[in-house]
């Protein structure tokens, strides 16, 4: 199994309904957990925990064991989702909102540059099925960043070049709004471009309060895979842009 790295945990804390956030930063840099070698150890030092004040409270000791149980499924999502595109790799941060009874109210890819919707969708499905302890003080939020290292060199298009190449195609994604019941508020799109300018993989993340619908992303991924961008001439390049355009 190829190696995945879990970067850190962000556990939510504080009183219900409070909008002000207070961040406790770790003294030392985050400790990387090697998922390919097994789940993170419950005995890890808590220096890699960042705490944000927001609504209810879940302790990291109530989060980590739940994720550990599904570690193999998350690895399986990556292995199955990339297919022959072994160059696909990057980070994604899952943002959870947990109900008072411990079930997942919603989860989304809040940030990331993985660029593989099949992997992202599978990981989201695994995350949605998790059940945590009952949060103290109301619904709780926390983020869980994961890194999927790809194989092989991938070039990165700068923002200006990526915007120039993606902009003519983004209007097509408006057609996906009908199936999804509306257009998402803000989506970060990541694509990989191969020979002939063909898009080889595409994925999505959103920092918006409301996640985009899976139906929208299913449609958007299909459309993106039909795009033809500038030929990277024997290389694979990664491009990112915003939808709707700023």
N, C-alpha and C positions, 0 to 999 in steps of 0.2 A: 504494500500500500504506500502511495506517495505521501510525503510528509505535509501536514497542515500545521499551522501555528496559531494558537489562541493568544492574542496580545494582552488583553486585560479584561477586567469586569468593571462595569459601572453600576453600582447599586443605588437605588433611590432611597431617600430618607427624608424625614421632616413631617410636618403636620398637614392634614387634609386641606386641599384648596389653596395652599400658599403658592404664589407665583414666583416669589423671589428665590433664586438659586444660590446656594453656597457650595463651593467646590473645595474639597479637601484633596490636595495633590499629594501623591506619594513622595516620600523622601528620596528614594532610589528610583532609577528607571524601571519601567515595567518588566516583569520576568516573563519570558516567552515559554509557553507550555508546548511541548511537541506532541501533537495529537497522534501522529503516525506511530509514536512509541508508546501510546496509551494515554488515557485521560489525565488531566491535571490532578495532582496529589492534594488531598484535603489538608495535608500538613504544610502546604506552601505558605510562606510568610505573607502577611496581608499588605505588604508594601506596594503591591501592584493593583490595589483597589482605589478607585476614585469614586467619591460619594457626592451625589448631587441632592440638594434639598428640594423635594417635590412630592407633595401628597404623602402617601403611606410609606411604610418601611419594610424592606426585605433584606435580611442579612445575607452576606455572600455565602455563608455556610448553608443557607436555604436555597441558594441558586445553583451552586456548583454541582452538587450531587445529581440534580435533575438533568442538567446538561450532560454530565458524564454518562448517564444511562443511554443517551441518544447519540453518543460520539460516533459510533460505528456507522449510524445512518447518515450523519453529516459527511463523513468521509466517503460513503457510498454515493451520495448526491454528486460530489465532485467527480469521482471516478466515472460514473455513468454519464454525467451531464456534459463533459468536455468532448467525449467521443475521440476522434483522431486529433483534435486541436490541443495537443499537449502544451502548446505555448500559452494557453489561457491561464492566467494567474492574477492575483491581486487581493485586495482587502475588501471586506464588507463588514458593516456594523449593523447588527440586528438591534432594533429598539423595541422593547417589550412594554406593553401596558397590561398589568395583571389585575384581574378582578379581585374583589374582597374574598371570594371563596378559593382563590389560588389558580383558577383557570386563566388562560390567556385571552384577554379581551381583544387585543390586536397586536400584531408584530409586523414590522416593515424593515426593509433595508434602508436605513437612514442615510448612510454614506457608503461609498465604495467605488472601486474601479475594477472589479472582477470582470464585468462585461460578458456574462454568460447567463441569460435568463433561465435556461433549463436547470442550471445549478442553483441559482437564487430561488427559483420557485420551489424546488424540492426542499431546500433548507428551510424555507418559510413554512412549508407543510409540516415538516418535522417539528419546528418550533411551536406552531399553533396547537399541536397535540400535547405539549408539555403541561404539567400541572405542578404548581409550586405550593409552598406553605401559604397559609392565609396571611396576607400582609397586615402589619400592625398600623392602625390609624387610617385605613382607607386603601383605595387603589394605589398600586405602586408602579413606578417606571424604572427601567434600567436598560443599559446598553451592553451588548456582548460583541466585541470585535473579533473577527476571525481572518486569518490570512491563508490563502491558497497559493503556494509557490508554483509557478509554471515552469516548464522546461524550454530552454532555448531563448535566444535574444529577441526581444520585442522593442522596436523603436517607439518613441512617443512623439506624436505631433504636438507642436506648441498650440496654445489656445487660439491664436489668430488663424493658423492654417486649418485647424480642426473646424473652427467656426465657418470658414470659407467653404470647406468641402461639405459640411453637414447641412448648412442653412438651406440650400435648394431642395433638400429632401424632407425637411421637418414638417412641412405643410401636409404631407401624406398622412401623418399620424393623427390629424384631426378626424380622419375617417374612423379611427378606432374608438372615438368617444361614444358613438351611438351604442355599440355593443356593451360598453362598460358603464353606461348610465351617466356619462359626463366626462369632460376632459380633466385630467389631473392638474393640480395647482402648479407643481414644479417638479420636474424630473431631470436628473442627471443621467445622460445617455452615454454609454461606453461601447465602442465598436472596435473590432479588429479588422484590419484591411489587408488582404493578401494579393496574390497575383492578379493582374488585370484590374485592380481596384475593387475586387469583389469583397463584400463584407462577409466574414467567416463566422462571426459570433457577435452577439449584442446583448447588453444587459442594462439594468436600470436601478437607480436609487433615488430616494426622495427625502429631503429634510423637512418637508411640509408636515403640518400637524396631522393631516389625514393621509393614509397610504393610498396609492393608486390601486385600482382593481386588477386582479389577475387577468381578467378578460382584456383589459386595455393592454397590458404587457404582452399577452399572447399575440394579440393583433399587431402591436408595435414591433415585436421581434420578427414576426413573419415579413413585415414590410421592410424592415432594416436589412434583412438578409437578401433582399432583392436589389439593394442599392449598389451603384457602381461609383466609387470615389476615385481619386487619383491613384495611379498605379505606383506602389512603393518599390517596384523594380527589384524583385528577388528577395524582398524583406517582408516581414509582417510588422505593421504599425498599429498602434492604439490611438484612437481619437476620442475625445470627450466633448460634449456640448450640452446645452440646456434646452429643454422643451417645456413649455413654449419658449421661443427665443426671447431673451431679455430686451 
